[in-house]
Amino acid sequence: MMFKSGVSRPPTETKQQVFKSEESRWAVPDEQKAEVPRHVEHSFVSAGTTVTGDLESDGDISVEGSVEGNITCRTLTLRGEPTITADVHVEAVHVCGRFTGALRAKKVVVTNAARMTGDIYYETLEIQKGAEFEGGIHCIGDSTSKPAPKDAAAPQGL
């Protein structure tokens, strides 16, 4: 017994015409395009790379290299031995490597692989078993998403 698969089409219809009709079947109507959320990318600053200037993203950033400027994003992941010489203002930060500096985030996770020295300003803090942390911890409520005033007690330039 033989089975025939595929789309049955008139002999005069080409594969390209079939593809275009199938493509239009899955297309998003123009009136709905504004409702489709835009895709947020994940950005990387790899080891050996130095970025001078502020980093701002609607998405996530992973840093293994150096950033000489403020970082503002949704989620920041610090791996390897990153160097950040300014303020970090993010929704969430995961410290997965060696880091010295100040972090300001709604949620801070210092993983078991972290070796951190510095101050943490947080709403929610998790320090996993095996992590090494030396510094101050400061619960600051919901003000983490706003930069600290220049005259605030928060360390500047770290």
N, CA, C and O atoms as a GROMACS GRO file, in nm:
protein
  632
    1MET      N    1   0.084  -0.116   0.000
    1MET     CA    2   0.000   0.000   0.000
    1MET      C    3   0.089   0.123   0.000
    1MET      O    4   0.189   0.127   0.072
    2MET      N    5   0.055   0.223  -0.078
    2MET     CA    6   0.133   0.346  -0.087
    2MET      C    7   0.052   0.461  -0.030
    2MET      O    8  -0.070   0.469  -0.046
    3PHE      N    9   0.123   0.549   0.037
    3PHE     CA   10   0.061   0.669   0.091
    3PHE      C   11   0.121   0.789   0.020
    3PHE      O   12   0.241   0.795  -0.006
    4LYS      N   13   0.037   0.881  -0.008
    4LYS     CA   14   0.084   1.003  -0.072
    4LYS      C   15   0.079   1.115   0.031
    4LYS      O   16  -0.025   1.140   0.091
    5SER      N   17   0.190   1.182   0.051
    5SER     CA   18   0.193   1.293   0.146
    5SER      C   19   0.209   1.424   0.072
    5SER      O   20   0.240   1.426  -0.048
    6GLY      N   21   0.187   1.531   0.143
    6GLY     CA   22   0.206   1.662   0.083
    6GLY      C   23   0.073   1.730   0.058
    6GLY      O   24  -0.034   1.676   0.089
    7VAL      N   25   0.084   1.848   0.003
    7VAL     CA   26  -0.034   1.929  -0.025
    7VAL      C   27  -0.082   1.897  -0.165
    7VAL      O   28  -0.003   1.896  -0.260
    8SER      N   29  -0.209   1.872  -0.177
    8SER     CA   30  -0.260   1.850  -0.312
    8SER      C   31  -0.286   1.986  -0.373
    8SER      O   32  -0.350   2.071  -0.311
    9ARG      N   33  -0.238   2.006  -0.492
    9ARG     CA   34  -0.253   2.136  -0.558
    9ARG      C   35  -0.270   2.111  -0.707
    9ARG      O   36  -0.232   2.007  -0.761
   10PRO      N   37  -0.328   2.208  -0.770
   10PRO     CA   38  -0.341   2.193  -0.914
   10PRO      C   39  -0.203   2.187  -0.978
   10PRO      O   40  -0.109   2.249  -0.928
   11PRO      N   41  -0.189   2.115  -1.087
   11PRO     CA   42  -0.058   2.099  -1.150
   11PRO      C   43   0.007   2.230  -1.193
   11PRO      O   44   0.129   2.235  -1.211
   12THR      N   45  -0.070   2.336  -1.208
   12THR     CA   46  -0.012   2.463  -1.254
   12THR      C   47   0.041   2.546  -1.138
   12THR      O   48   0.110   2.645  -1.162
   13GLU      N   49   0.012   2.510  -1.011
   13GLU     CA   50   0.058   2.587  -0.896
   13GLU      C   51   0.200   2.544  -0.859
   13GLU      O   52   0.227   2.426  -0.842
   14THR      N   53   0.290   2.641  -0.847
   14THR     CA   54   0.429   2.610  -0.815
   14THR      C   55   0.449   2.601  -0.664
   14THR      O   56   0.364   2.643  -0.586
   15LYS      N   57   0.563   2.545  -0.625
   15LYS     CA   58   0.596   2.536  -0.483
   15LYS      C   59   0.607   2.675  -0.421
   15LYS      O   60   0.568   2.694  -0.306
   16GLN      N   61   0.659   2.772  -0.495
   16GLN     CA   62   0.673   2.907  -0.444
   16GLN      C   63   0.536   2.968  -0.415
   16GLN      O   64   0.519   3.036  -0.314
   17GLN      N   65   0.438   2.944  -0.501
   17GLN     CA   66   0.303   2.995  -0.477
   17GLN      C   67   0.241   2.929  -0.354
   17GLN      O   68   0.172   2.995  -0.277
   18VAL      N   69   0.265   2.800  -0.334
   18VAL     CA   70   0.213   2.730  -0.217
   18VAL      C   71   0.277   2.788  -0.092
   18VAL      O   72   0.207   2.811   0.007
   19PHE      N   73   0.410   2.812  -0.094
   19PHE     CA   74   0.480   2.867   0.021
   19PHE      C   75   0.423   3.004   0.059
   19PHE      O   76   0.399   3.030   0.176
   20LYS      N   77   0.400   3.090  -0.041
   20LYS     CA   78   0.346   3.223  -0.013
   20LYS      C   79   0.207   3.214   0.049
   20LYS      O   80   0.176   3.292   0.139
   21SER      N   81   0.124   3.122   0.003
   21SER     CA   82  -0.011   3.111   0.060
   21SER      C   83  -0.002   3.056   0.203
   21SER      O   84  -0.079   3.099   0.290
   22GLU      N   85   0.089   2.962   0.230
   22GLU     CA   86   0.108   2.910   0.366
   22GLU      C   87   0.165   3.018   0.458
   22GLU      O   88   0.125   3.028   0.574
   23GLU      N   89   0.259   3.098   0.405
   23GLU     CA   90   0.320   3.205   0.484
   23GLU      C   91   0.215   3.307   0.526
   23GLU      O   92   0.217   3.353   0.640
   24SER      N   93   0.126   3.344   0.437
   24SER     CA   94   0.024   3.443   0.471
   24SER      C   95  -0.075   3.389   0.573
   24SER      O   96  -0.135   3.465   0.648
   25ARG      N   97  -0.092   3.257   0.577
   25ARG     CA   98  -0.182   3.197   0.674
   25ARG      C   99  -0.130   3.216   0.816
   25ARG      O  100  -0.210   3.226   0.910
   26TRP      N  101   0.004   3.223   0.834
   26TRP     CA  102   0.063   3.237   0.967
   26TRP      C  103   0.102   3.381   1.000
   26TRP      O  104   0.149   3.407   1.110
   27ALA      N  105   0.085   3.472   0.909
   27ALA     CA  106   0.125   3.610   0.932
   27ALA      C  107   0.038   3.677   1.037
   27ALA      O  108  -0.081   3.648   1.049
   28VAL      N  109   0.098   3.767   1.113
   28VAL     CA  110   0.024   3.843   1.214
   28VAL      C  111  -0.044   3.960   1.144
   28VAL      O  112   0.022   4.036   1.073
   29PRO      N  113  -0.176   3.977   1.164
   29PRO     CA  114  -0.244   4.091   1.101
   29PRO      C  115  -0.186   4.222   1.151
   29PRO      O  116  -0.140   4.230   1.265
   30ASP      N  117  -0.187   4.325   1.067
   30ASP     CA  118  -0.129   4.454   1.102
   30ASP      C  119  -0.187   4.512   1.229
   30ASP      O  120  -0.113   4.571   1.308
   31GLU      N  121  -0.316   4.497   1.252
   31GLU     CA  122  -0.377   4.555   1.372
   31GLU      C  123  -0.331   4.486   1.500
   31GLU      O  124  -0.348   4.542   1.608
   32GLN      N  125  -0.273   4.365   1.490
   32GLN     CA  126  -0.226   4.294   1.608
   32GLN      C  127  -0.076   4.308   1.629
   32GLN      O  128  -0.025   4.268   1.734
   33LYS      N  129  -0.005   4.362   1.533
   33LYS     CA  130   0.140   4.370   1.543
   33LYS      C  131   0.186   4.453   1.661
   33LYS      O  132   0.289   4.422   1.721
   34ALA      N  133   0.114   4.558   1.697
   34ALA     CA  134   0.153   4.641   1.810
   34ALA      C  135   0.143   4.563   1.941
   34ALA      O  136   0.210   4.598   2.038
   35GLU      N  137   0.060   4.460   1.947
   35GLU     CA  138   0.042   4.383   2.068
   35GLU      C  139   0.150   4.276   2.087
   35GLU      O  140   0.164   4.223   2.197
   36VAL      N  141   0.224   4.245   1.984
   36VAL     CA  142   0.328   4.144   1.993
   36VAL      C  143   0.446   4.201   2.069
   36VAL      O  144   0.503   4.301   2.025
   37PRO      N  145   0.486   4.141   2.183
   37PRO     CA  146   0.598   4.198   2.259
   37PRO      C  147   0.727   4.187   2.180
   37PRO      O  148   0.751   4.088   2.109
   38ARG      N  149   0.810   4.288   2.192
   38ARG     CA  150   0.937   4.282   2.121
   38ARG      C  151   1.033   4.190   2.196
   38ARG      O  152   1.026   4.176   2.318
   39HIS      N  153   1.119   4.128   2.122
   39HIS     CA  154   1.214   4.034   2.179
   39HIS      C  155   1.328   4.111   2.244
   39HIS      O  156   1.388   4.199   2.182
   40VAL      N  157   1.357   4.080   2.369
   40VAL     CA  158   1.464   4.147   2.442
   40VAL      C  159   1.587   4.057   2.438
   40VAL      O  160   1.580   3.940   2.475
   41GLU      N  161   1.696   4.112   2.395
   41GLU     CA  162   1.820   4.036   2.380
   41GLU      C  163   1.898   4.029   2.510
   41GLU      O  164   1.873   4.103   2.605
   42HIS      N  165   1.993   3.938   2.512
   42HIS     CA  166   2.088   3.924   2.622
   42HIS      C  167   2.222   3.974   2.570
   42HIS      O  168   2.271   3.927   2.468
   43SER      N  169   2.280   4.069   2.640
   43SER     CA  170   2.407   4.128   2.598
   43SER      C  171   2.520   4.073   2.684
   43SER      O  172   2.501   4.041   2.801
   44PHE      N  173   2.640   4.063   2.623
   44PHE     CA  174   2.756   4.008   2.692
   44PHE      C  175   2.874   4.106   2.684
   44PHE      O  176   2.898   4.167   2.579
   45VAL      N  177   2.946   4.119   2.795
   45VAL     CA  178   3.076   4.186   2.795
   45VAL      C  179   3.173   4.077   2.836
   45VAL      O  180   3.184   4.042   2.953
   46SER      N  181   3.243   4.023   2.738
   46SER     CA  182   3.327   3.906   2.762
   46SER      C  183   3.458   3.944   2.829
   46SER      O  184   3.499   4.060   2.829
   47ALA      N  185   3.524   3.844   2.886
   47ALA     CA  186   3.654   3.862   2.951
   47ALA      C  187   3.752   3.924   2.851
   47ALA      O  188   3.753   3.886   2.734
   48GLY      N  189   3.832   4.018   2.898
   48GLY     CA  190   3.928   4.084   2.810
   48GLY      C  191   3.870   4.205   2.738
   48GLY      O  192   3.941   4.273   2.665
   49THR      N  193   3.741   4.232   2.759
   49THR     CA  194   3.675   4.345   2.695
   49THR      C  195   3.651   4.454   2.799
   49THR      O  196   3.609   4.426   2.911
   50THR      N  197   3.679   4.580   2.761
   50THR     CA  198   3.651   4.694   2.848
   50THR      C  199   3.551   4.785   2.778
   50THR      O  200   3.573   4.827   2.665
   51VAL      N  201   3.443   4.814   2.847
   51VAL     CA  202   3.343   4.907   2.797
   51VAL      C  203   3.353   5.034   2.879
   51VAL      O  204   3.345   5.030   3.002
   52THR      N  205   3.372   5.148   2.812
   52THR     CA  206   3.378   5.276   2.880
   52THR      C  207   3.250   5.352   2.848
   52THR      O  208   3.222   5.383   2.732
   53GLY      N  209   3.173   5.381   2.950
   53GLY     CA  210   3.044   5.448   2.932
   53GLY      C  211   2.934   5.367   2.999
   53GLY      O  212   2.955   5.253   3.039
   54ASP      N  213   2.818   5.427   3.010
   54ASP     CA  214   2.706   5.361   3.076
   54ASP      C  215   2.646   5.253   2.988
   54ASP      O  216   2.636   5.269   2.866
   55LEU      N  217   2.606   5.142   3.051
   55LEU     CA  218   2.536   5.034   2.982
   55LEU      C  219   2.391   5.037   3.025
   55LEU      O  220   2.362   5.030   3.144
   56GLU      N  221   2.300   5.048   2.930
   56GLU     CA  222   2.157   5.046   2.959
   56GLU      C  223   2.091   4.947   2.865
   56GLU      O  224   2.118   4.947   2.745
   57SER      N  225   2.004   4.862   2.921
   57SER     CA  226   1.935   4.763   2.840
   57SER      C  227   1.799   4.733   2.902
   57SER      O  228   1.784   4.734   3.024
   58ASP      N  229   1.701   4.705   2.816
   58ASP     CA  230   1.571   4.658   2.862
   58ASP      C  231   1.579   4.510   2.897
   58ASP      O  232   1.489   4.456   2.961
   59GLY      N  233   1.686   4.446   2.854
   59GLY     CA  234   1.702   4.303   2.875
   59GLY      C  235   1.805   4.270   2.981
   59GLY      O  236   1.818   4.339   3.081
   60ASP      N  237   1.878   4.163   2.956
   60ASP     CA  238   1.975   4.110   3.050
   60ASP      C  239   2.117   4.136   3.001
   60ASP      O  240   2.142   4.142   2.881
   61ILE      N  241   2.209   4.150   3.096
   61ILE     CA  242   2.350   4.172   3.063
   61ILE      C  243   2.434   4.077   3.147
   61ILE      O  244   2.412   4.064   3.267
   62SER      N  245   2.531   4.010   3.084
   62SER     CA  246   2.630   3.929   3.154
   62SER      C  247   2.765   3.998   3.138
   62SER      O  248   2.803   4.036   3.027
   63VAL      N  249   2.837   4.013   3.249
   63VAL     CA  250   2.967   4.080   3.245
   63VAL      C  251   3.074   3.987   3.298
   63VAL      O  252   3.065   3.937   3.410
   64GLU      N  253   3.176   3.964   3.215
   64GLU     CA  254   3.297   3.893   3.256
   64GLU      C  255   3.417   3.986   3.246
   64GLU      O  256   3.521   3.960   3.306
   65GLY      N  257   3.403   4.093   3.170
   65GLY     CA  258   3.512   4.188   3.148
   65GLY      C  259   3.500   4.309   3.239
   65GLY      O  260   3.462   4.296   3.355
   66SER      N  261   3.533   4.426   3.186
   66SER     CA  262   3.534   4.550   3.264
   66SER      C  263   3.433   4.649   3.209
   66SER      O  264   3.418   4.664   3.088
   67VAL      N  265   3.365   4.717   3.301
   67VAL     CA  266   3.273   4.823   3.263
   67VAL      C  267   3.310   4.946   3.344
   67VAL      O  268   3.307   4.943   3.468
   68GLU      N  269   3.345   5.054   3.276
   68GLU     CA  270   3.378   5.180   3.340
   68GLU      C  271   3.260   5.274   3.318
   68GLU      O  272   3.268   5.367   3.238
   69GLY      N  273   3.152   5.249   3.390
   69GLY     CA  274   3.031   5.328   3.377
   69GLY      C  275   2.918   5.260   3.450
   69GLY      O  276   2.932   5.146   3.495
   70ASN      N  277   2.806   5.328   3.462
   70ASN     CA  278   2.690   5.273   3.532
   70ASN      C  279   2.623   5.164   3.449
   70ASN      O  280   2.627   5.166   3.326
   71ILE      N  281   2.561   5.070   3.517
   71ILE     CA  282   2.488   4.962   3.450
   71ILE      C  283   2.343   4.967   3.496
   71ILE      O  284   2.315   4.963   3.616
   72THR      N  285   2.252   4.975   3.400
   72THR     CA  286   2.109   4.971   3.426
   72THR      C  287   2.048   4.868   3.332
   72THR      O  288   2.058   4.882   3.210
   73CYS      N  289   1.985   4.765   3.389
   73CYS     CA  290   1.924   4.661   3.307
   73CYS      C  291   1.823   4.583   3.391
   73CYS      O  292   1.801   4.613   3.508
   74ARG      N  293   1.763   4.481   3.329
   74ARG     CA  294   1.669   4.398   3.402
   74ARG      C  295   1.744   4.300   3.492
   74ARG      O  296   1.724   4.302   3.614
   75THR      N  297   1.828   4.216   3.436
   75THR     CA  298   1.904   4.118   3.513
   75THR      C  299   2.051   4.127   3.474
   75THR      O  300   2.085   4.127   3.356
   76LEU      N  301   2.137   4.135   3.575
   76LEU     CA  302   2.281   4.141   3.553
   76LEU      C  303   2.343   4.016   3.612
   76LEU      O  304   2.314   3.979   3.726
   77THR      N  305   2.428   3.950   3.534
   77THR     CA  306   2.501   3.833   3.581
   77THR      C  307   2.650   3.865   3.577
   77THR      O  308   2.702   3.905   3.473
   78LEU      N  309   2.717   3.848   3.690
   78LEU     CA  310   2.860   3.874   3.699
   78LEU      C  311   2.933   3.741   3.708
   78LEU      O  312   2.912   3.665   3.802
   79ARG      N  313   3.019   3.712   3.609
   79ARG     CA  314   3.092   3.586   3.603
   79ARG      C  315   3.241   3.614   3.593
   79ARG      O  316   3.283   3.725   3.561
   80GLY      N  317   3.320   3.512   3.621
   80GLY     CA  318   3.465   3.527   3.609
   80GLY      C  319   3.515   3.627   3.710
   80GLY      O  320   3.487   3.614   3.830
   81GLU      N  321   3.589   3.728   3.662
   81GLU     CA  322   3.640   3.834   3.749
   81GLU      C  323   3.608   3.969   3.687
   81GLU      O  324   3.698   4.038   3.640
   82PRO      N  325   3.480   4.007   3.686
   82PRO     CA  326   3.443   4.134   3.625
   82PRO      C  327   3.490   4.253   3.709
   82PRO      O  328   3.506   4.242   3.831
   83THR      N  329   3.510   4.366   3.643
   83THR     CA  330   3.545   4.490   3.710
   83THR      C  331   3.443   4.595   3.669
   83THR      O  332   3.428   4.625   3.551
   84ILE      N  333   3.373   4.650   3.768
   84ILE     CA  334   3.276   4.755   3.740
   84ILE      C  335   3.315   4.874   3.826
   84ILE      O  336   3.319   4.864   3.948
   85THR      N  337   3.342   4.988   3.761
   85THR     CA  338   3.390   5.104   3.835
   85THR      C  339   3.283   5.213   3.838
   85THR      O  340   3.314   5.331   3.817
   86ALA      N  341   3.160   5.175   3.863
   86ALA     CA  342   3.051   5.271   3.878
   86ALA      C  343   2.936   5.201   3.949
   86ALA      O  344   2.955   5.095   4.008
   87ASP      N  345   2.818   5.259   3.945
   87ASP     CA  346   2.704   5.203   4.016
   87ASP      C  347   2.627   5.104   3.930
   87ASP      O  348   2.621   5.114   3.808
   88VAL      N  349   2.568   5.007   4.000
   88VAL     CA  350   2.484   4.906   3.936
   88VAL      C  351   2.342   4.925   3.988
   88VAL      O  352   2.318   4.917   4.109
   89HIS      N  353   2.248   4.951   3.898
   89HIS     CA  354   2.106   4.968   3.933
   89HIS      C  355   2.026   4.874   3.845
   89HIS      O  356   2.001   4.904   3.728
   90VAL      N  357   1.986   4.760   3.901
   90VAL     CA  358   1.919   4.658   3.820
   90VAL      C  359   1.804   4.597   3.899
   90VAL      O  360   1.793   4.613   4.021
   91GLU      N  361   1.717   4.526   3.826
   91GLU     CA  362   1.609   4.452   3.892
   91GLU      C  363   1.667   4.336   3.974
   91GLU      O  364   1.631   4.316   4.090
   92ALA      N  365   1.756   4.259   3.911
   92ALA     CA  366   1.815   4.142   3.977
   92ALA      C  367   1.961   4.129   3.936
   92ALA      O  368   1.998   4.161   3.823
   93VAL      N  369   2.043   4.082   4.028
   93VAL     CA  370   2.184   4.057   3.998
   93VAL      C  371   2.223   3.922   4.056
   93VAL      O  372   2.184   3.886   4.167
   94HIS      N  373   2.300   3.848   3.977
   94HIS     CA  374   2.352   3.716   4.017
   94HIS      C  375   2.504   3.725   4.013
   94HIS      O  376   2.563   3.745   3.907
   95VAL      N  377   2.566   3.710   4.129
   95VAL     CA  378   2.712   3.713   4.137
   95VAL      C  379   2.760   3.568   4.131
   95VAL      O  380   2.734   3.490   4.222
   96CYS      N  381   2.830   3.535   4.022
   96CYS     CA  382   2.874   3.396   3.999
   96CYS      C  383   3.025   3.386   3.991
   96CYS      O  384   3.077   3.281   3.952
   97GLY      N  385   3.096   3.490   4.026
   97GLY     CA  386   3.241   3.488   4.017
   97GLY      C  387   3.300   3.581   4.121
   97GLY      O  388   3.236   3.609   4.223
   98ARG      N  389   3.420   3.629   4.096
   98ARG     CA  390   3.489   3.719   4.189
   98ARG      C  391   3.450   3.862   4.154
   98ARG      O  392   3.465   3.904   4.040
   99PHE      N  393   3.398   3.936   4.253
   99PHE     CA  394   3.353   4.072   4.228
   99PHE      C  395   3.380   4.160   4.348
   99PHE      O  396   3.356   4.121   4.462
  100THR      N  397   3.433   4.280   4.322
  100THR     CA  398   3.454   4.380   4.426
  100THR      C  399   3.381   4.505   4.382
  100THR      O  400   3.406   4.558   4.273
  101GLY      N  401   3.291   4.553   4.466
  101GLY     CA  402   3.217   4.674   4.431
  101GLY      C  403   3.086   4.681   4.506
  101GLY      O  404   3.061   4.603   4.599
  102ALA      N  405   3.002   4.773   4.466
  102ALA     CA  406   2.871   4.793   4.528
  102ALA      C  407   2.762   4.753   4.431
  102ALA      O  408   2.769   4.783   4.312
  103LEU      N  409   2.662   4.684   4.484
  103LEU     CA  410   2.549   4.642   4.403
  103LEU      C  411   2.421   4.699   4.461
  103LEU      O  412   2.403   4.701   4.583
  104ARG      N  413   2.332   4.747   4.375
  104ARG     CA  414   2.203   4.799   4.416
  104ARG      C  415   2.100   4.732   4.326
  104ARG      O  416   2.096   4.757   4.206
  105ALA      N  417   2.014   4.646   4.387
  105ALA     CA  418   1.916   4.573   4.308
  105ALA      C  419   1.798   4.533   4.395
  105ALA      O  420   1.809   4.525   4.517
  106LYS      N  421   1.685   4.508   4.330
  106LYS     CA  422   1.570   4.457   4.403
  106LYS      C  423   1.600   4.318   4.456
  106LYS      O  424   1.566   4.286   4.570
  107LYS      N  425   1.664   4.235   4.374
  107LYS     CA  426   1.697   4.098   4.414
  107LYS      C  427   1.844   4.074   4.389
  107LYS      O  428   1.894   4.097   4.278
  108VAL      N  429   1.915   4.026   4.491
  108VAL     CA  430   2.057   3.994   4.478
  108VAL      C  431   2.075   3.848   4.516
  108VAL      O  432   2.030   3.803   4.622
  109VAL      N  433   2.143   3.773   4.428
  109VAL     CA  434   2.178   3.634   4.456
  109VAL      C  435   2.329   3.622   4.448
  109VAL      O  436   2.389   3.646   4.343
  110VAL      N  437   2.390   3.584   4.560
  110VAL     CA  438   2.534   3.559   4.565
  110VAL      C  439   2.547   3.407   4.563
  110VAL      O  440   2.520   3.340   4.663
  111THR      N  441   2.588   3.352   4.447
  111THR     CA  442   2.588   3.207   4.429
  111THR      C  443   2.702   3.140   4.502
  111THR      O  444   2.792   3.207   4.555
  112ASN      N  445   2.698   3.009   4.506
  112ASN     CA  446   2.802   2.932   4.577
  112ASN      C  447   2.940   2.948   4.512
  112ASN      O  448   3.041   2.917   4.576
  113ALA      N  449   2.947   2.996   4.389
  113ALA     CA  450   3.076   3.016   4.322
  113ALA      C  451   3.128   3.159   4.340
  113ALA      O  452   3.236   3.192   4.291
  114ALA      N  453   3.052   3.244   4.410
  114ALA     CA  454   3.088   3.386   4.423
  114ALA      C  455   3.194   3.409   4.528
  114ALA      O  456   3.200   3.340   4.630
  115ARG      N  457   3.278   3.507   4.502
  115ARG     CA  458   3.377   3.558   4.595
  115ARG      C  459   3.362   3.709   4.588
  115ARG      O  460   3.425   3.774   4.505
  116MET      N  461   3.279   3.766   4.675
  116MET     CA  462   3.243   3.907   4.664
  116MET      C  463   3.289   3.988   4.784
  116MET      O  464   3.281   3.944   4.899
  117THR      N  465   3.338   4.108   4.754
  117THR     CA  466   3.374   4.206   4.855
  117THR      C  467   3.306   4.336   4.817
  117THR      O  468   3.320   4.384   4.704
  118GLY      N  469   3.231   4.393   4.909
  118GLY     CA  470   3.164   4.520   4.880
  118GLY      C  471   3.033   4.532   4.954
  118GLY      O  472   3.005   4.455   5.046
  119ASP      N  473   2.954   4.628   4.914
  119ASP     CA  474   2.826   4.653   4.978
  119ASP      C  475   2.712   4.611   4.886
  119ASP      O  476   2.719   4.625   4.764
  120ILE      N  477   2.607   4.558   4.949
  120ILE     CA  478   2.488   4.517   4.876
  120ILE      C  479   2.369   4.596   4.930
  120ILE      O  480   2.343   4.597   5.051
  121TYR      N  481   2.297   4.662   4.841
  121TYR     CA  482   2.174   4.733   4.873
  121TYR      C  483   2.062   4.655   4.805
  121TYR      O  484   2.064   4.640   4.683
  122TYR      N  485   1.965   4.605   4.880
  122TYR     CA  486   1.873   4.506   4.826
  122TYR      C  487   1.733   4.517   4.887
  122TYR      O  488   1.714   4.581   4.991
  123GLU      N  489   1.636   4.454   4.820
  123GLU     CA  490   1.505   4.426   4.876
  123GLU      C  491   1.500   4.279   4.919
  123GLU      O  492   1.452   4.246   5.027
  124THR      N  493   1.553   4.192   4.831
  124THR     CA  494   1.559   4.048   4.858
  124THR      C  495   1.703   4.003   4.838
  124THR      O  496   1.765   4.033   4.736
  125LEU      N  497   1.757   3.931   4.937
  125LEU     CA  498   1.896   3.887   4.930
  125LEU      C  499   1.905   3.737   4.954
  125LEU      O  500   1.843   3.683   5.047
  126GLU      N  501   1.983   3.669   4.869
  126GLU     CA  502   2.010   3.527   4.888
  126GLU      C  503   2.161   3.506   4.877
  126GLU      O  504   2.222   3.538   4.775
  127ILE      N  505   2.219   3.452   4.983
  127ILE     CA  506   2.361   3.416   4.980
  127ILE      C  507   2.366   3.265   4.994
  127ILE      O  508   2.333   3.209   5.099
  128GLN      N  509   2.409   3.199   4.886
  128GLN     CA  510   2.409   3.052   4.886
  128GLN      C  511   2.525   2.996   4.968
  128GLN      O  512   2.629   3.060   4.985
  129LYS      N  513   2.503   2.875   5.018
  129LYS     CA  514   2.605   2.805   5.094
  129LYS      C  515   2.729   2.787   5.005
  129LYS      O  516   2.719   2.743   4.891
  130GLY      N  517   2.845   2.821   5.058
  130GLY     CA  518   2.969   2.810   4.983
  130GLY      C  519   3.016   2.942   4.927
  130GLY      O  520   3.132   2.955   4.886
  131ALA      N  521   2.928   3.043   4.924
  131ALA     CA  522   2.967   3.175   4.875
  131ALA      C  523   3.058   3.243   4.976
  131ALA      O  524   3.045   3.221   5.097
  132GLU      N  525   3.150   3.325   4.928
  132GLU     CA  526   3.234   3.406   5.015
  132GLU      C  527   3.192   3.551   4.997
  132GLU      O  528   3.193   3.602   4.885
  133PHE      N  529   3.154   3.617   5.108
  133PHE     CA  530   3.109   3.754   5.102
  133PHE      C  531   3.169   3.832   5.217
  133PHE      O  532   3.165   3.789   5.332
  134GLU      N  533   3.226   3.948   5.185
  134GLU     CA  534   3.278   4.036   5.287
  134GLU      C  535   3.232   4.177   5.253
  134GLU      O  536   3.265   4.230   5.147
  135GLY      N  537   3.156   4.238   5.343
  135GLY     CA  538   3.107   4.373   5.317
  135GLY      C  539   2.981   4.401   5.393
  135GLY      O  540   2.944   4.328   5.485
  136GLY      N  541   2.914   4.507   5.354
  136GLY     CA  542   2.792   4.547   5.421
  136GLY      C  543   2.669   4.509   5.342
  136GLY      O  544   2.670   4.504   5.219
  137ILE      N  545   2.561   4.482   5.415
  137ILE     CA  546   2.434   4.454   5.349
  137ILE      C  547   2.332   4.554   5.403
  137ILE      O  548   2.324   4.578   5.524
  138HIS      N  549   2.255   4.612   5.313
  138HIS     CA  550   2.163   4.718   5.348
  138HIS      C  551   2.028   4.693   5.280
  138HIS      O  552   2.018   4.699   5.158
  139CYS      N  553   1.925   4.666   5.361
  139CYS     CA  554   1.791   4.649   5.307
  139CYS      C  555   1.734   4.789   5.286
  139CYS      O  556   1.724   4.867   5.381
  140ILE      N  557   1.697   4.821   5.164
  140ILE     CA  558   1.657   4.959   5.135
  140ILE      C  559   1.516   4.970   5.081
  140ILE      O  560   1.479   5.078   5.034
  141GLY      N  561   1.436   4.868   5.086
  141GLY     CA  562   1.298   4.878   5.039
  141GLY      C  563   1.289   4.891   4.889
  141GLY      O  564   1.370   4.833   4.817
  142ASP      N  565   1.190   4.967   4.841
  142ASP     CA  566   1.165   4.973   4.698
  142ASP      C  567   1.237   5.087   4.628
  142ASP      O  568   1.201   5.120   4.514
  143SER      N  569   1.336   5.150   4.689
  143SER     CA  570   1.407   5.260   4.625
  143SER      C  571   1.524   5.214   4.540
  143SER      O  572   1.600   5.297   4.491
  144THR      N  573   1.541   5.084   4.522
  144THR     CA  574   1.657   5.033   4.449
  144THR      C  575   1.656   5.066   4.302
  144THR      O  576   1.763   5.072   4.240
  145SER      N  577   1.541   5.089   4.243
  145SER     CA  578   1.538   5.112   4.100
  145SER      C  579   1.577   5.256   4.065
  145SER      O  580   1.592   5.288   3.948
  146LYS      N  581   1.594   5.342   4.165
  146LYS     CA  582   1.630   5.481   4.142
  146LYS      C  583   1.776   5.502   4.184
  146LYS      O  584   1.819   5.450   4.287
  147PRO      N  585   1.851   5.577   4.104
  147PRO     CA  586   1.989   5.605   4.144
  147PRO      C  587   1.993   5.680   4.276
  147PRO      O  588   1.906   5.763   4.304
  148ALA      N  589   2.093   5.652   4.357
  148ALA     CA  590   2.109   5.721   4.485
  148ALA      C  591   2.155   5.863   4.460
  148ALA      O  592   2.230   5.887   4.366
  149PRO      N  593   2.111   5.958   4.544
  149PRO     CA  594   2.160   6.094   4.528
  149PRO      C  595   2.311   6.098   4.550
  149PRO      O  596   2.366   6.013   4.621
  150LYS      N  597   2.378   6.194   4.489
  150LYS     CA  598   2.524   6.204   4.498
  150LYS      C  599   2.573   6.217   4.642
  150LYS      O  600   2.682   6.170   4.674
  151ASP      N  601   2.492   6.280   4.729
  151ASP     CA  602   2.536   6.298   4.866
  151ASP      C  603   2.491   6.186   4.959
  151ASP      O  604   2.508   6.196   5.080
  152ALA      N  605   2.434   6.078   4.902
  152ALA     CA  606   2.389   5.966   4.985
  152ALA      C  607   2.508   5.890   5.039
  152ALA      O  608   2.621   5.904   4.991
  153ALA      N  609   2.482   5.808   5.141
  153ALA     CA  610   2.588   5.732   5.204
  153ALA      C  611   2.638   5.616   5.118
  153ALA      O  612   2.741   5.557   5.149
  154ALA      N  613   2.567   5.584   5.011
  154ALA     CA  614   2.608   5.475   4.923
  154ALA      C  615   2.743   5.507   4.860
  154ALA      O  616   2.766   5.621   4.819
  155PRO      N  617   2.831   5.410   4.850
  155PRO     CA  618   2.962   5.434   4.789
  155PRO      C  619   2.947   5.469   4.642
  155PRO      O  620   2.870   5.404   4.571
  156GLN      N  621   3.017   5.567   4.597
  156GLN     CA  622   3.013   5.610   4.457
  156GLN      C  623   3.141   5.565   4.388
  156GLN      O  624   3.247   5.554   4.450
  157GLY      N  625   3.129   5.538   4.258
  157GLY     CA  626   3.246   5.504   4.180
  157GLY      C  627   3.292   5.360   4.195
  157GLY      O  628   3.402   5.326   4.153
  158LEU      N  629   3.209   5.275   4.255
  158LEU     CA  630   3.247   5.133   4.266
  158LEU      C  631   3.164   5.054   4.172
  158LEU      O  632   3.180   4.932   4.165
   0.00000   0.00000   0.00000
